[in-house]
């Protein structure tokens, strides 16, 4: 469990760090702050998803969707603390979470396909 949580955190932190660079964020304090934000949100999210007993795949994906939306808002507020501009905070949060979610989903799909082989 710990290696999986660590892998998810590191991968997400790297993806979101690069996403911030991609959209032009260059302030080191915000880039480093993004790692702290992911520690606050990513680890509890993945721990919950790992420990929760799902009754169906549909319930799993509904929970993921709801938690990702919640995290989008939480991270926007946390970015606002550093950026002080609400619109830019939401843009950063939306882009970072979109990138990490889509790349994570792609990894999930590829892994599931390889598990069937």
C-alpha positions in Angstrom: 0.0 0.0 0.0 2.7 2.5 1.0 4.7 2.1 -2.3 1.4 2.6 -4.3 0.6 5.8 -2.3 4.1 7.1 -2.7 4.1 6.3 -6.5 0.7 8.1 -6.9 1.9 11.1 -4.9 5.2 11.4 -6.7 3.7 11.0 -10.2 0.9 13.5 -9.5 3.4 16.0 -8.0 5.6 15.8 -11.1 2.7 16.0 -13.5 1.2 19.0 -11.8 4.6 20.7 -11.4 5.2 20.3 -15.2 1.6 21.5 -15.9 2.3 24.7 -13.9 5.5 25.2 -15.9 3.5 24.6 -19.1 1.0 27.4 -18.3 3.8 29.8 -17.4 4.2 29.6 -13.7 7.8 30.4 -12.9 7.7 31.5 -9.2 9.6 28.9 -7.3 7.5 29.3 -4.2 4.3 28.4 -6.1 6.0 25.5 -7.9 7.2 24.1 -4.5 3.9 24.9 -2.9 2.2 22.7 -5.5 4.1 19.8 -4.0 2.7 20.6 -0.5 -0.8 21.0 -2.0 -0.5 17.5 -3.5 0.7 16.1 -0.2 -2.4 17.6 1.5 -4.9 16.4 -1.2 -3.4 13.4 -3.1 -2.4 11.2 -0.3 -5.7 11.3 1.6 -7.6 10.8 -1.7 -5.6 7.7 -2.7 -5.7 6.3 0.8 -9.4 6.6 0.8 -9.7 5.0 -2.6 -7.4 2.2 -1.6 -9.3 1.4 1.7 -12.9 2.0 0.7 -14.9 -1.1 -0.1 -16.7 -0.5 -3.4 -19.9 -2.3 -4.2 -19.5 -1.7 -8.0 -17.2 -0.1 -10.5 -19.9 2.6 -11.1 -19.8 3.6 -7.5 -16.0 3.7 -7.6 -16.0 6.1 -10.6 -18.8 8.3 -9.1 -16.8 8.6 -5.9 -13.6 9.4 -7.8 -15.5 12.1 -9.8 -17.0 13.7 -6.7 -13.7 13.7 -4.8 -11.8 15.1 -7.8 -14.3 18.0 -8.0 -13.9 18.6 -4.3 -10.2 18.6 -4.6 -10.3 21.0 -7.5 -12.0 23.5 -5.2 -9.7 22.8 -2.2 -6.6 23.2 -4.3 -7.9 26.4 -5.8 -8.3 27.8 -2.3 -4.8 26.6 -1.4 -3.3 28.2 -4.6 -5.2 31.4 -3.7 -3.2 31.6 -0.5 0.0 31.8 -2.6 -1.2 33.5 -5.8 -3.7 36.0 -4.3 -5.7 36.0 -7.6 -8.9 33.8 -7.5 -9.2 33.4 -11.3 -5.6 32.3 -11.7 -5.9 30.0 -8.7 -8.8 28.2 -10.3 -7.1 28.0 -13.6 -4.0 26.5 -12.0 -6.1 24.0 -10.0 -8.2 23.1 -13.0 -5.3 22.6 -15.4 -3.1 20.7 -12.9 -6.0 18.4 -11.9 -7.1 17.8 -15.5 -3.6 16.8 -16.5 -3.0 14.5 -13.5 -6.4 12.9 -13.8 -6.2 12.3 -17.5 -2.7 10.9 -17.3 -3.7 8.8 -14.3 -6.7 7.5 -16.2 -4.5 6.6 -19.2 -2.1 4.7 -16.9 -5.1 2.9 -15.3 -6.5 1.9 -18.8 -3.1 0.7 -20.0 -2.5 -1.2 -16.8 -5.9 -2.8 -17.1 -5.3 -3.8 -20.7 -1.9 -5.4 -19.8 -3.5 -7.3 -16.9 -5.8 -9.0 -19.4 -3.0 -10.2 -21.6 
